[in-house]
Amino acid sequence: MPNWLKISLKVLAGLVLLVVLVVVGLSLYVTFNKAKVLKMVNDQLSKSVDGTLVIGDMHPTFFKGFPDVSLSLTDVLIRDKQFARHKHTLLNAKELNVSVNTAALFRGTIDVNHIEIKNAAVDLYTDTSGYSNTSVFKKDNKKVKNNPSESNSSTQLKKFTLENVDFTLNDQKAHKLFSFGVNDLRGHMSYPDSGWRSDFHLDVMAKSMAFNSLRGSFIKNKRLVGDFKAGFNESTGKINVQATPLNIGDDPFDINAIFETAKSPTNFSIHVAADKLLWRNAGNLLAPNINLALKRFNLSKPIAVTANISGSFGGGSDPLLYVTAKTQGNTLSIPGSTIENCNFEGIFTNSYVKSKPLGDENSVIKLIGLSGTYNHLPFKIDTGSIINLVKPIATGNFRSNFPAADLNYLLQDNVAKFTNGEADINLRYRADIVDYKINKPLVQGAINFRDADINYFPRKLLLKKTSFAINFVKNDLILSNIRLQSGRSVVLMNGRVNNFLNLYYDAPEKILLSWQIKSPQLYLAEFIGFLSARNTTPTKTGTTNSGNIIDQLSNVLQRGKAEMHMEVDNLHYKKFLATDTRADLLTTDDGIILKDISLKTTGGSVRMNGKLTQGKSLNNFAVNSVISSVNVRDFFYAFDNFGLTDFTAENLKGYLSAKANITGGITDAGSLAPQSINGRLDLNLKNAALLNFKPITGVGKFAFPFRDLKNIAIPSLDAHFDVRGDKIIINPLEFSSSVINMDVAGVYGLTKGTDIALDIPLRDPSKDKEITDDAELKKRRFKGIVVHIRAHEEGGKMKIGWNSNHK
């Protein structure tokens, strides 16, 4: 071995031996001078304590902090002067180990390089008046100025360790409660000119992180494990803390925090970020008032989340929260439904209006670029917001474009079924949220349908190639550019409901839809479903809205009313054709009111008012009508002879004017119910003829066998009838014709009960055809022999004979 190496090893061994001897000597010194050293430690620590400091015992621990001298303090207790009142001990440590700088100890001072605290409890308490037990550490600045040497003994801590330490910060005035169970906290510190730096490992159980204890705790009962870097800048008074990552439960987070100690009270700002975080896990990290809202929803896949939490350790307000979230192609579960392929960028803050206090009432959730598929309907909301978590209000712009048939999943065959066509929705909405469901939305914007085929169930109506636009303007509903096609019928419509949005939820029975309807051709048989009672589910009484949009729509369609102002160029019903039809119709709970109906038909015109009342098996109608100069044969033919079998269009020709005030029944198929008509009929015939009418020809065979009663010309006839089901009461009338004159009265039975009296002069009216004087004709009318005949039914057969009852 070279001499230089031998010398070097001897020197090194001597130095090690020297250090060992020094440490052993110091340890022996402490052991034999325990009282003196304990007093030195007490005196040094007491300089920063304004209260009670108790150290139960002290002994050296050989080589633990080599080359420093290590002291183990047991049963260390620190209390402020007000302990007897508030009962909160600042520090109660069963074991507190201190490593002291050896050289400083020889100089008679204590320089602590390492503190290790085990099995301890730290309780930082502030009462409602603002008094804190941390006042035990307050210094007397005057003493420091008068005796500067005291400030020269300040300790620079190099290392620190905490094991099994309960830490609590309980601020009753600021309503803050932080409580941690420290399993392991160990790190070291350095002191550059700017302040200090620290690296440490943290393993704690977060029992409470209540920035406002009135709201509850963030990160409650979660384990936090991570490695931190921290630093303090004396010039700015800021402490910076960083962890990459900090595991909270099973989720890793990047943490950056700033504490501004230069301000009183200390301000803080904490930034938290996670690339992949499950919705449920994110909600469980927040205060209960926020988590309560969030847990009603769920996202199946992890999302990217950031959170900024800032505030002050003083006062009693909530911290400022600003949370962002981002996801693509996720599945969002909401109360009562699911949104597939969900995409959005979300923002939550409790400072929606900057001038208002932080809190739930001033909170907002914004969903930017929200898109997805709801009940097979694709949609997009540019920016949707939920304002005020106490009384939530949802706002946003809703857009969607989809095949109209996709609505069937939403309607569930309760209202209508769509085939073909497209739908386009562009709505701005504002709505209350009740039990986390959209309730009573107020909307502005438009819904457009193009070329859709619709089966409208309440009226059994099938519409083809239907297009229409629904516009919400302020509180009104405007329906425009509506084109309906059912079979050969084409209907063009525009409608309006005033105050629609106010009535839709609270008073649907007051909704009145005003329609302007035009049609080049309308076949009533294709709309015969309107005669049947509406197919509806039972409506809910009261004004409370169920929150189900389809239930409410069905309710409105059932209870609302409509007035229709119609103009139809050509109106068809079975054999009936009318032109230039004008009508006002009003739907009611049980039927339709007909007002000011006018039309042209069979060479004349008809005006009508009335009402149709719908029933389960039969629809009842009441009609007042005025008929002017219609072709009587065509008129009877068009209306299937009004249910008559013995008196039909084949028996008539001429022009009919009439007034009718009748009631009756009509089936769901649009046919007159037999024996249902009642009322009064006043008619006038001009230039008419009675052809092959059996009651007259029957009488003719008996009384006038040599006259042609099969073709009776009637220049004019005024008649008045009362209709009673299957019987027509013929009020006394004068029948004057080219073949026969007669006075007629009695009852004509459509099925049975005919009993008609006829007073017939035997004089042939053709002999008086040259006379034009009405008075002379009337005088001659009953000149000569008059026979009195009775036509009546007996035993199911018609009998014609002399009227023995005539007086």
C-alpha positions in Angstrom: 0.0 0.0 0.0 1.4 3.4 -0.9 2.4 5.6 2.0 0.1 8.4 0.8 -2.9 6.1 0.9 -1.9 4.8 4.4 -1.6 8.3 5.6 -5.0 9.3 4.1 -6.7 6.4 5.7 -5.2 7.1 9.0 -6.4 10.8 8.8 -9.9 9.7 7.7 -10.1 7.2 10.5 -8.9 9.8 12.9 -11.6 12.2 11.8 -14.3 9.6 12.0 -13.1 8.7 15.5 -13.0 12.3 16.4 -16.6 12.9 15.3 -17.7 9.8 17.1 -16.0 10.9 20.2 -17.6 14.3 19.9 -21.1 12.8 19.4 -20.6 10.4 22.2 -19.3 13.2 24.3 -22.2 15.4 23.6 -24.6 12.6 24.2 -22.9 12.0 27.5 -23.0 15.7 28.2 -26.7 15.8 27.5 -27.3 12.7 29.6 -25.4 14.1 32.6 -26.6 17.6 32.1 -30.3 16.7 31.2 -31.7 19.4 33.4 -29.5 22.1 32.0 -30.1 21.1 28.4 -33.8 20.6 28.9 -33.9 24.1 30.4 -32.0 25.4 27.3 -34.5 23.7 25.0 -37.4 25.1 27.0 -36.0 28.5 27.0 -35.3 28.5 23.3 -38.8 27.3 22.4 -40.5 29.4 25.0 -39.2 32.5 23.2 -41.9 31.9 20.6 -44.6 30.7 23.0 -47.0 33.0 24.9 -48.7 30.3 26.9 -47.9 26.9 28.3 -45.1 24.7 27.0 -44.6 21.4 28.7 -41.9 18.8 27.9 -42.4 15.7 29.9 -39.0 14.2 29.4 -35.9 14.3 27.2 -33.1 11.9 26.4 -30.5 11.7 23.7 -30.7 9.1 20.9 -27.2 8.0 19.9 -26.2 8.3 16.2 -29.8 8.8 15.0 -29.0 12.2 13.6 -25.3 11.7 13.2 -23.3 14.0 13.2 -26.0 16.1 14.9 -27.1 15.4 18.5 -30.6 13.9 18.5 -33.0 14.6 21.4 -36.2 12.8 22.0 -38.9 14.8 23.8 -41.9 13.0 25.2 -45.3 14.3 26.3 -44.9 17.7 24.7 -47.9 19.9 25.3 -48.5 23.5 24.0 -51.5 25.5 25.1 -52.5 29.1 24.9 -53.6 31.3 27.8 -57.3 30.8 26.9 -57.3 27.0 27.0 -59.5 26.8 30.1 -62.2 28.6 28.1 -62.1 26.9 24.7 -60.5 23.5 25.6 -58.5 23.1 22.4 -54.9 22.0 22.9 -52.6 23.3 20.2 -50.1 20.5 20.3 -50.2 17.2 22.2 -47.3 15.0 21.1 -46.4 11.7 22.7 -43.0 11.7 21.0 -41.1 14.6 19.4 -37.6 14.0 18.2 -35.3 16.9 17.5 -31.8 16.8 15.8 -29.7 19.7 17.0 -26.7 21.2 15.3 -23.6 20.0 17.2 -21.5 23.2 16.7 -24.4 25.4 17.7 -24.9 23.4 20.8 -21.2 24.1 21.9 -21.9 27.8 21.3 -24.7 27.6 23.8 -27.6 27.9 21.2 -30.1 25.4 19.7 -30.1 25.0 15.9 -32.8 22.4 15.0 -32.0 20.5 11.8 -34.8 17.8 12.0 -38.1 17.5 13.8 -39.9 14.3 14.0 -43.4 14.2 15.5 -45.2 10.9 16.2 -48.5 10.0 17.8 -49.6 13.6 18.1 -52.6 15.8 17.7 -52.4 19.4 16.3 -55.6 21.5 16.9 -55.6 25.0 15.4 -58.8 26.6 16.8 -60.4 30.0 16.2 -63.6 31.0 18.0 -66.5 33.1 16.6 -64.9 36.3 17.9 -61.7 35.7 15.8 -59.5 34.7 18.7 -57.1 31.8 17.9 -55.1 29.5 20.0 -52.2 30.1 17.6 -51.7 33.3 19.5 -49.5 31.2 21.7 -46.8 31.8 19.0 -47.1 35.6 18.9 -43.9 37.5 19.5 -43.4 40.8 21.3 -41.8 42.9 18.5 -40.6 45.5 20.9 -38.4 42.9 22.7 -36.9 41.9 19.4 -36.0 45.4 18.6 -34.6 46.1 22.1 -32.6 42.9 22.1 -31.6 42.0 18.6 -29.6 39.1 19.8 -32.8 37.2 20.5 -33.7 37.3 16.8 -30.3 35.9 15.8 -31.2 32.5 17.4 -34.0 31.7 14.9 -34.0 28.1 13.8 -33.7 26.9 10.2 -35.4 23.5 10.0 -33.7 21.1 7.6 -35.9 18.0 7.8 -39.3 17.2 9.2 -41.3 14.0 9.7 -44.9 13.4 11.0 -46.3 10.0 11.7 -49.7 9.2 13.0 -50.6 12.9 13.6 -54.2 14.2 13.7 -54.3 17.7 12.3 -57.3 20.0 12.7 -57.9 23.6 11.6 -61.2 24.7 13.1 -62.2 28.3 12.3 -65.6 29.0 13.8 -65.6 32.6 12.7 -64.8 31.8 9.0 -66.8 28.6 9.0 -63.8 26.5 7.9 -63.0 23.0 9.1 -59.9 21.1 7.9 -59.2 17.8 9.5 -56.5 15.3 8.4 -55.1 12.0 9.7 -51.4 12.2 8.8 -50.2 8.7 8.2 -46.8 9.8 6.9 -45.3 13.3 6.1 -41.6 13.6 5.6 -39.4 16.0 3.7 -36.5 18.3 3.8 -36.0 22.1 3.4 -33.4 24.4 2.0 -32.9 28.1 2.5 -31.8 30.1 -0.5 -31.7 33.9 -0.2 -35.2 34.3 -1.5 -36.9 32.3 1.3 -37.1 28.5 1.5 -37.8 25.4 -0.5 -39.1 22.0 0.4 -39.7 18.6 -1.0 -41.9 16.2 0.9 -44.0 13.0 0.7 -47.5 13.1 1.9 -49.8 10.3 3.0 -52.9 11.5 4.8 -56.6 10.7 5.3 -58.6 13.9 4.5 -61.5 13.8 7.0 -62.7 17.2 6.2 -61.9 20.0 3.8 -64.7 22.4 4.4 -63.9 25.9 3.0 -67.4 26.7 4.3 -68.6 24.3 7.0 -72.2 25.4 6.4 -72.0 23.8 2.9 -70.0 20.7 3.9 -66.7 19.2 3.0 -64.7 18.7 -0.2 -62.7 15.4 -0.5 -64.3 13.9 2.6 -62.8 10.7 3.9 -60.4 10.3 1.0 -56.8 9.1 1.2 -54.2 11.6 -0.3 -50.9 10.2 -1.4 -48.2 12.1 -3.4 -44.9 13.9 -3.6 -44.8 17.7 -3.3 -42.5 20.5 -4.1 -43.0 23.8 -2.2 -41.3 27.1 -2.0 -41.6 30.5 -0.2 -40.6 33.8 -1.6 -40.0 36.4 1.1 -40.3 39.4 -1.3 -43.8 38.4 -2.4 -44.9 36.5 0.7 -46.2 33.7 -1.5 -46.0 29.9 -0.9 -46.1 27.8 -4.0 -47.0 24.1 -3.7 -47.0 21.5 -6.5 -47.8 17.8 -6.7 -47.6 15.7 -9.9 -49.5 13.6 -9.2 -51.5 13.6 -6.0 -53.6 10.5 -5.7 -57.0 11.2 -4.2 -58.5 7.9 -3.6 -57.7 5.9 -6.7 -57.6 8.9 -9.1 -54.4 10.9 -9.9 -54.5 14.7 -10.0 -52.0 17.4 -10.8 -52.0 20.0 -8.0 -50.7 23.6 -8.1 -51.5 25.9 -5.2 -50.5 29.4 -4.1 -50.8 30.8 -0.6 -50.4 34.6 -0.2 -49.1 34.9 3.4 -48.3 38.6 3.0 -52.0 39.4 3.1 -54.1 39.0 6.2 -56.0 36.8 6.2 -54.1 34.5 3.9 -55.4 34.1 0.4 -55.2 30.8 -1.5 -55.5 29.6 -5.0 -55.6 25.9 -5.8 -55.6 24.4 -9.3 -56.5 20.7 -9.7 -56.4 18.8 -13.0 -57.2 15.2 -14.0 -57.1 13.8 -17.5 -59.4 10.8 -16.8 -61.9 11.0 -14.0 -65.2 9.2 -13.6 -68.2 11.4 -13.0 -69.2 9.7 -9.8 -65.7 10.0 -8.4 -65.6 13.7 -9.4 -68.9 14.4 -7.6 -67.7 12.6 -4.5 -64.8 15.1 -4.2 -67.1 18.1 -4.0 -69.2 19.6 -1.2 -72.5 17.8 -0.6 -74.6 20.7 -1.9 -72.9 20.4 -5.3 -72.6 16.6 -5.3 -76.3 16.3 -4.5 -77.0 17.9 -7.9 -74.3 16.1 -9.8 -75.1 12.5 -8.7 -78.5 12.7 -10.4 -76.5 12.5 -13.6 -73.8 10.2 -14.7 -71.3 9.7 -17.6 -70.2 6.2 -18.4 -66.7 7.1 -19.5 -64.0 9.1 -17.8 -63.8 12.9 -18.5 -61.0 15.5 -18.4 -61.5 17.9 -15.5 -59.8 21.0 -14.1 -60.8 23.0 -11.0 -59.6 26.3 -9.6 -60.5 27.0 -6.0 -59.5 30.3 -4.6 -60.5 32.4 -1.5 -59.4 33.5 1.9 -58.9 31.7 5.2 -60.7 34.6 6.8 -64.3 35.6 6.6 -67.2 33.2 6.2 -67.8 33.1 2.5 -67.5 30.2 0.1 -64.3 30.0 -2.0 -64.5 30.9 -5.7 -64.9 27.7 -7.7 -64.3 27.4 -11.4 -64.5 23.9 -12.8 -64.2 22.7 -16.4 -64.9 19.3 -17.9 -64.6 17.9 -21.4 -65.8 14.7 -23.0 -66.3 13.1 -26.4 -68.6 10.2 -27.4 -69.8 9.6 -23.9 -73.2 8.3 -22.6 -74.9 10.8 -20.3 -77.6 9.5 -17.9 -80.2 12.1 -16.9 -83.3 11.7 -14.8 -85.7 9.6 -16.8 -83.6 9.2 -20.0 -80.2 8.8 -21.6 -78.2 10.9 -24.1 -76.0 8.8 -26.4 -72.8 10.0 -28.2 -72.7 12.9 -25.8 -70.0 15.7 -26.4 -69.5 18.9 -24.5 -67.2 21.3 -22.8 -68.6 22.1 -19.4 -68.0 25.0 -16.9 -69.1 25.4 -13.4 -68.6 28.5 -11.3 -70.3 29.9 -8.2 -69.7 33.5 -9.4 -72.2 33.9 -12.3 -72.7 37.6 -11.5 -69.5 39.1 -10.3 -71.2 41.7 -8.1 -73.1 39.1 -6.1 -71.9 36.9 -3.2 -70.4 33.5 -4.0 -72.7 30.5 -3.4 -75.3 28.2 -4.9 -77.7 31.1 -5.7 -75.0 32.7 -7.8 -73.8 29.4 -9.5 -74.0 28.5 -13.1 -73.3 25.3 -15.1 -72.5 26.0 -18.8 -72.4 23.3 -21.4 -70.7 24.5 -24.5 -71.1 22.6 -27.8 -73.4 20.1 -26.1 -74.4 17.5 -28.7 -75.8 14.0 -28.6 -78.8 11.8 -29.4 -81.8 11.9 -27.1 -84.5 9.2 -27.8 -82.9 8.7 -31.2 -83.1 12.4 -31.9 -79.8 14.1 -32.7 -79.4 17.6 -31.2 -76.9 20.3 -30.5 -77.0 23.1 -27.9 -74.4 25.9 -28.7 -74.4 27.0 -25.0 -76.7 25.6 -22.4 -76.7 27.0 -18.9 -78.2 26.1 -15.6 -78.3 29.2 -13.3 -78.9 29.2 -9.6 -78.6 25.7 -8.0 -81.1 26.7 -5.3 -83.9 27.5 -7.8 -82.3 26.2 -11.0 -83.1 27.8 -14.3 -82.0 26.3 -17.6 -81.3 28.4 -20.7 -79.8 27.7 -24.1 -80.2 27.3 -27.8 -81.5 23.9 -29.0 -80.8 22.8 -32.6 -81.7 19.5 -34.2 -82.2 18.1 -37.7 -83.4 14.6 -38.2 -85.8 12.3 -40.1 -89.3 12.9 -38.9 -89.8 9.2 -38.2 -87.2 9.5 -35.3 -89.9 11.4 -33.3 -91.8 8.1 -32.9 -89.4 7.0 -30.2 -90.3 10.1 -28.2 -94.1 10.2 -29.0 -94.5 6.5 -28.1 -97.7 6.3 -30.3 -99.5 8.5 -27.8 -100.1 11.4 -30.2 -98.9 10.7 -33.7 -96.7 8.5 -35.9 -94.4 9.9 -38.5 -93.1 8.3 -41.7 -91.0 10.0 -44.3 -90.0 13.7 -44.2 -87.6 15.7 -42.2 -87.8 17.8 -39.0 -85.6 20.8 -38.2 -85.7 22.5 -34.7 -84.0 25.8 -33.7 -85.2 27.0 -30.3 -84.0 29.3 -27.6 -85.4 28.1 -24.3 -85.6 29.1 -20.6 -87.0 26.7 -18.1 -87.3 26.0 -14.4 -85.7 22.8 -13.2 -88.0 20.9 -10.7 -86.5 17.7 -9.2 -83.7 17.9 -11.8 -86.2 17.8 -14.8 -86.8 20.5 -17.3 -90.2 22.0 -16.3 -92.4 24.5 -18.2 -89.9 25.7 -20.7 -90.4 29.1 -22.3 -89.2 28.9 -25.9 -88.5 31.2 -28.8 -87.7 30.0 -32.3 -89.0 27.6 -34.9 -89.8 23.9 -35.6 -90.1 23.0 -39.3 -91.4 19.8 -40.9 -91.1 19.0 -44.5 -92.8 16.3 -46.7 -93.8 14.2 -43.6 -96.5 11.5 -43.6 -98.4 11.7 -40.3 -100.9 9.4 -38.7 -102.7 11.6 -36.1 -104.2 9.2 -33.6 -106.6 11.4 -31.7 -108.6 12.0 -34.9 -107.7 8.8 -36.9 -106.3 11.1 -39.5 -103.7 10.1 -42.1 -101.8 13.1 -43.7 -99.5 12.8 -46.6 -96.6 15.0 -47.7 -97.3 17.4 -44.8 -95.1 20.5 -44.3 -95.5 23.1 -41.7 -93.6 25.6 -39.5 -94.2 26.2 -35.8 -92.8 29.6 -34.6 -92.6 30.7 -31.0 -92.7 34.5 -30.9 -92.6 36.0 -27.4 -95.6 34.3 -25.6 -97.4 33.5 -28.9 -97.4 30.4 -31.1 -97.6 31.0 -34.8 -98.1 28.1 -37.3 -97.3 29.0 -40.9 -96.8 27.5 -44.3 -98.7 24.4 -43.3 -99.5 22.0 -46.2 -101.6 19.0 -45.4 -102.6 16.3 -47.9 -104.9 13.5 -47.1 -105.8 11.4 -50.1 -107.0 13.8 -52.7 -107.5 16.7 -50.3 -105.0 19.5 -50.1 -105.2 22.0 -47.2 -103.1 25.1 -46.7 -103.2 26.5 -43.2 -101.8 29.3 -41.0 -102.6 29.5 -37.3 -101.9 31.5 -34.2 -102.3 31.0 -30.4 -102.0 34.2 -28.4 -100.4 33.9 -24.9 -99.7 30.3 -25.7 -96.7 29.8 -23.4 -98.5 31.1 -20.4 -101.6 28.9 -21.0 -99.8 25.7 -22.2 -98.9 24.4 -18.8 -101.3 26.2 -16.4 -104.6 26.5 -18.3 -104.6 24.4 -21.5 -108.4 24.5 -21.5 -108.1 28.3 -22.3 -105.9 27.8 -25.4 -107.6 29.0 -28.6 -105.9 28.1 -31.8 -107.1 30.4 -34.6 -106.7 28.9 -38.1 -106.9 30.5 -41.5 -107.6 27.6 -43.8 -107.7 27.4 -47.6 -108.1 24.5 -49.9 -108.4 24.1 -53.6 -110.2 20.8 -53.0 -111.4 19.1 -49.9 -112.9 15.6 -49.5 -114.7 15.5 -46.2 -114.8 11.7 -46.2 -111.0 11.8 -45.8 -111.4 13.8 -42.5 -114.3 11.7 -41.2 -112.2 10.8 -38.2 -113.1 14.2 -36.8 -116.6 12.9 -36.2 -115.5 10.2 -33.7 -114.6 11.1 -30.2 -110.9 12.0 -29.6 -108.8 9.0 -28.6 -107.1 10.4 -25.5 -105.6 9.3 -22.3 -107.2 10.6 -19.1 -106.1 14.2 -18.4 -104.6 15.3 -15.2 -106.6 17.8 -13.2 -105.1 20.9 -11.6 -102.3 23.1 -12.9 -99.3 21.1 -11.8 -97.3 20.0 -14.8 -96.1 16.3 -14.8 -92.8 17.3 -16.4 -93.4 14.8 -19.3 -93.5 16.7 -22.6 -95.6 14.0 -24.3 -98.2 13.9 -21.5 -98.5 17.6 -21.5 -98.8 17.8 -25.3 -101.6 15.2 -25.2 -103.3 17.1 -22.4 -103.2 20.3 -24.5 -104.5 18.6 -27.6 -107.4 17.2 -25.7 -108.4 20.3 -23.7 -107.5 23.1 -26.1 -109.9 24.6 -28.6 -109.6 25.8 -32.1 -111.4 28.3 -34.3 -111.2 27.7 -38.1 -111.9 30.3 -40.8 -112.2 28.2 -43.9 -112.2 29.0 -47.6 -112.6 25.9 -49.8 -112.9 26.1 -53.6 -114.3 22.7 -54.1 -115.9 20.8 -51.2 -116.7 17.1 -51.8 -118.7 14.7 -49.6 -119.8 11.5 -51.1 -122.1 12.7 -54.0 -122.2 16.3 -52.7 -120.2 19.0 -54.4 -120.0 22.6 -53.1 -118.0 25.5 -54.4 -116.9 28.8 -52.9 -117.4 27.4 -49.4 -116.8 29.8 -46.5 -117.1 28.6 -42.9 -116.2 29.5 -39.3 -115.8 26.5 -37.1 -115.0 26.3 -33.3 -114.0 23.1 -31.6 -115.2 22.6 -28.1 -114.6 19.9 -25.4 -117.4 17.7 -26.9 -117.8 18.8 -30.5 -117.7 21.5 -33.1 -119.7 24.8 -33.5 -120.6 25.8 -37.1 -120.9 29.5 -37.8 -121.7 31.5 -40.9 -121.2 28.6 -43.3 -122.0 29.6 -46.9 -121.5 27.6 -50.1 -122.8 27.2 -53.6 -124.2 23.9 -54.8 -126.5 22.4 -57.3 -127.2 25.7 -58.9 -128.1 27.5 -55.7 -126.6 28.4 -52.3 -126.8 27.3 -48.7 -126.2 29.2 -45.5 -125.9 27.4 -42.2 -125.2 27.6 -38.5 -125.2 24.8 -36.0 -123.4 22.5 -33.7 -122.0 19.0 -33.7 -121.8 17.2 -30.4 -119.7 14.1 -30.3 -120.8 11.0 -28.4 -119.5 7.5 -27.9 -121.7 5.8 -30.5 -123.5 8.7 -32.2 -122.8 12.3 -33.0 -125.7 14.7 -32.5 -126.1 17.8 -34.7 -128.3 20.9 -34.6 -128.5 22.9 -37.7 -130.2 26.1 -38.8 -129.9 26.5 -42.6 -131.3 28.6 -45.4 -131.3 27.0 -48.9 -131.7 29.2 -51.9 -132.7 28.0 -55.4 -130.9 24.7 -55.5 -131.8 22.1 -58.0 -134.0 19.9 -55.9 -133.2 16.7 -57.7 -129.5 17.2 -57.5 -129.8 18.4 -53.9 -131.7 15.3 -52.8 -129.3 13.1 -54.7 -126.2 14.7 -53.1 -127.6 14.1 -49.6 -128.8 10.5 -50.2 -132.4 11.7 -50.1 -131.9 12.8 -46.4 -132.5 9.2 -45.3 -135.9 9.0 -47.1 -136.8 5.8 -49.1 -140.2 6.6 -50.6 -139.5 10.2 -51.5 -136.2 10.4 -53.4 -134.4 12.5 -56.0 -136.2 10.4 -58.7 -139.5 11.8 -57.6 -138.5 15.5 -57.9 -137.4 18.2 -60.2 -137.4 22.0 -59.9 -135.7 24.5 -57.7 -135.9 24.4 -53.9 -135.6 27.1 -51.3 -136.0 26.2 -47.7 -135.4 27.1 -44.1 -134.5 24.2 -41.8 -134.2 24.1 -38.1 -133.4 20.4 -37.4 -131.5 18.1 -35.1 -130.3 14.7 -35.7 -127.6 12.1 -35.5 -124.7 11.2 -37.7 -122.5 8.1 -37.3 -118.7 8.1 -37.2 -118.9 6.9 -40.8 -120.7 10.1 -41.8 -124.1 8.7 -42.4 -127.4 10.0 -41.1 -128.7 7.9 -38.3 -132.1 6.4 -39.1 -135.1 8.0 -37.4 -132.9 10.6 -35.6 -134.0 13.8 -37.4 -136.3 16.2 -35.6 -137.2 19.8 -36.3 -139.0 22.2 -38.6 -138.7 22.4 -42.4 -140.2 25.2 -44.5 -139.7 24.8 -48.2 -140.7 26.5 -51.4 -140.6 24.8 -54.8 -140.5 26.7 -58.1 -141.0 25.3 -61.5 -141.1 21.9 -60.0 -142.5 18.5 -60.8 -143.5 15.5 -58.8 -142.6 12.3 -60.5 -143.9 8.9 -59.8 -144.6 9.7 -56.1 -146.4 6.5 -54.9 -148.8 8.1 -52.4 -150.1 10.4 -55.1 -150.3 7.8 -57.8 -152.0 5.5 -55.4 -154.7 8.0 -54.8 -154.9 8.7 -58.5 -155.7 5.1 -59.3 -158.6 5.3 -56.9 -159.9 8.8 -57.7 -158.6 9.8 -61.1 -157.9 6.8 -63.1 -157.9 8.9 -66.3 -155.3 11.5 -65.3 -151.5 11.2 -65.6 -150.3 11.6 -62.0 -146.8 10.3 -62.7 -145.7 13.7 -63.9 -147.2 16.5 -62.0 -146.0 20.0 -62.8 -145.9 22.3 -59.8 -145.4 26.0 -60.7 -145.0 26.9 -57.0 -145.4 25.2 -53.7 -145.0 26.4 -50.1 -144.9 23.6 -47.5 -144.2 23.4 -43.8 -143.2 20.1 -42.2 -142.4 19.1 -38.6 -140.0 16.1 -38.5 -140.2 13.7 -35.6 -137.8 10.9 -36.1 -139.4 8.5 -38.6 -142.5 10.7 -39.0 -143.0 13.8 -41.1 -145.9 15.9 -40.0 -147.4 17.7 -43.0 -148.9 20.9 -41.9 -152.0 21.9 -44.0 -150.8 22.9 -47.5 -152.3 23.8 -50.8 -151.0 21.7 -53.6 -151.7 23.1 -57.0 -150.4 21.5 -60.1 -151.1 20.9 -63.8 -152.9 17.7 -63.1 -154.5 17.9 -59.7 -155.2 20.3 -56.9 -155.5 19.2 -53.3 -155.2 20.2 -49.7 -152.9 17.9 -47.8 -152.4 17.4 -44.0 -151.4 14.6 -41.8 -148.4 12.3 -41.0 -146.1 10.6 -43.4 -144.3 7.6 -41.8 -140.9 6.8 -43.1 -141.3 3.3 -41.6 -144.8 3.1 -40.4 -147.7 5.3 -39.1 -148.7 7.1 -42.3 -152.0 8.9 -42.0 -152.7 11.6 -44.6 -155.9 13.4 -45.3 -156.4 14.8 -48.9 -159.1 17.1 -50.0 -159.2 16.8 -53.8 -161.5 18.7 -56.1 -162.5 16.6 -59.1 -162.2 19.6 -61.4 -159.3 19.2 -63.8 -156.8 22.1 -63.3 -155.8 22.0 -66.9 -159.1 23.7 -67.8 -158.0 26.8 -66.0 -154.5 27.0 -67.5 -155.4 30.1 -69.5 -156.4 32.0 -66.4 -153.6 34.2 -65.1 -155.5 36.0 -62.3 -154.5 34.5 -59.0 -157.7 35.5 -57.2 -159.8 33.9 -60.0 -157.7 30.7 -59.9 -158.2 30.4 -56.2 -161.9 30.9 -56.6 -162.1 28.2 -59.2 -159.7 25.8 -57.4 -162.4 24.1 -55.3 -165.3 24.6 -57.6 -167.4 21.6 -58.2 -167.2 18.2 -56.5 -164.5 17.7 -53.8 -163.6 14.2 -52.6 -162.1 13.6 -49.2 -159.6 10.8 -49.1 -157.6 9.2 -46.4 -154.4 7.4 -47.0 -153.3 5.5 -43.9 -151.4 2.5 -42.8 -153.3 -0.4 -41.3 -151.8 -3.8 -40.4 -148.6 -2.9 -42.1 -150.3 -2.1 -45.4 -151.3 1.2 -47.0 -155.0 1.7 -47.3 -156.7 4.4 -49.3 -160.3 5.3 -49.0 -162.9 7.9 -48.2 -162.1 10.1 -45.3 -165.1 9.6 -43.0 -163.7 11.9 -40.4 -163.9 15.0 -42.7 -166.3 17.7 -41.6 
